[in-house]
Amino acid sequence: MPYESWIEKSFREKGRADERRNLLEAAKRLLAENISLSKVAEFMQLTPEEVQLITAAQN
């Protein structure tokens, strides 16, 4: 495995966090359009539990 500096690791982890945040924001928008929880989970490749947390945060 090639060496990875702390800064490279930091950027890689930040990229993953940003990607996850973007998915969650998109899921919020779908839920606001009354798309079913199960469909949102399927489309966004999230677990139903994650989508439920989004729903709870909106209320």
C-alpha positions in Angstrom: 0.0 0.0 0.0 1.5 3.4 -1.0 2.2 6.0 1.7 -0.5 8.5 2.3 0.4 11.7 4.1 -1.9 13.1 6.8 -3.0 15.9 4.5 -3.9 13.4 1.7 -5.9 11.4 4.3 -7.6 14.5 5.6 -8.7 15.6 2.1 -9.9 12.0 1.3 -12.0 11.9 4.5 -13.4 15.4 3.9 -14.4 14.4 0.4 -16.3 11.4 1.8 -18.0 13.6 4.4 -19.0 16.2 1.7 -20.4 13.4 -0.5 -22.5 12.0 2.4 -23.8 15.5 3.3 -24.8 16.0 -0.4 -26.7 12.7 -0.4 -28.5 13.7 2.8 -29.4 17.1 1.4 -30.8 15.5 -1.8 -32.8 13.0 0.3 -34.3 16.0 2.3 -35.4 17.5 -1.0 -37.0 14.2 -2.2 -38.9 13.9 1.1 -40.1 17.4 0.8 -41.6 16.4 -2.6 -43.6 13.6 -0.8 -41.5 10.8 -2.3 -41.9 7.7 0.0 -39.3 7.0 2.6 -38.5 3.6 1.0 -38.0 5.1 -2.4 -35.8 7.8 -1.1 -33.7 5.2 0.7 -33.5 3.1 -2.5 -32.6 6.0 -4.8 -30.1 7.6 -2.5 -28.5 4.3 -1.3 -29.2 5.2 2.3 -30.6 3.0 5.0 -34.2 3.5 6.0 -32.9 4.4 9.4 -30.9 7.3 7.9 -33.9 8.5 6.0 -36.0 8.4 9.2 -33.4 10.5 10.9 -33.7 13.1 8.2 -37.5 13.0 8.5 -37.3 13.5 12.3 -34.9 16.4 11.8 -37.4 18.1 9.5 -40.2 18.0 12.0 
